[in-house]
Amino acid sequence: MAEKKEKKKKEKVVYVDDGRTIADMSNVKGGASKYFRNDTPSYSTGKEKWTTFFDAFRMMLLPTLVFGGALLVLYGIMYLLFKLM
């Protein structure tokens, strides 16, 4: 009991940026990611997915048109200012 087990000290890793853009991928295991596999069941139907898409599209249509209109008005003002100069 007097003898205590010494814990193994982890080697401290020091990362040095040498300016290269390619990372060391030697410890990466191959294979497809679990997020890109298509073997998980989908809990929504195609109709529900299209309904969600069109609801989101309809929700963003008016702000997009307002922003486009504002850009068009700004372009018209700048066109007239530079045309008159």
N, C-alpha and C positions, 0 to 999 in steps of 0.2 A: 504494500500500500504506500510505502514511502516513495517508491519509484513511480513517477508520473509518466504517462506516455507522452512523448514529445510529438506535437502536431507538426505535420509537414508544412513548411511555409511555401505558399504559392509563389512562383516566380513572377515578379512584377514585369509586365510587358510594357515596353516603351515604344510608342508609335512615332515614327519620324516621317514628316512630309518631305518627300524628295522632289515634288513637283510633277510626278508622273500621273497620267490620267487613268491608267489601267490598274485596277485593284488586284490584290492577290486572291485568287479564287481556288486555291489548292485544297481547302478544307470544305468546299461546298459539295454536297452530295447531289448527284444527278437526278433526273426525273422531273416530272411535271409537278407544278405546285398544286396544292389541294384546292386553291381558290379558282383554278382554271379547269378543273375536271368537270365533266358534264354528267357524272354518275349520281349526283345528289338529286333527289326528287324535288320538283318545283311544286310549291304549294299554291300557286296562282295559275289561272288559266290564261290562254292567249287573249281572250276577250277582256279579261281584267287588266292585263298588261297594256293593251291598246287603249282602254278607257283611261287608265292612269296617264299614259303618254299624252292623249288629246286633252285631258283636263289640265295638265301642266302646260301644254302648248297654248291653250286658250287663256290661261292665267297670265302668261308672259307676253301675249300678243299685243295688248294695249300699251304696256310700258315700252315695248320695242318700237311700236308705231310713234309714240310720243317722242322718244329719243331720236328716231330717224327724222321726224318733223322738225325738232329743234335743230338738228344738224343742217337740215335743208334751209331753214330760216337763217341760220348763222352764215351758211355759204352764200345765200342771196344777199345778205347785208354786206359781206366782204366783197362780193362781186361788184355790187353797185359802188362801194367806196373806191375800189381800185379802178373801176371803169370811168368814174368822174374825175379822177386825178390826171 
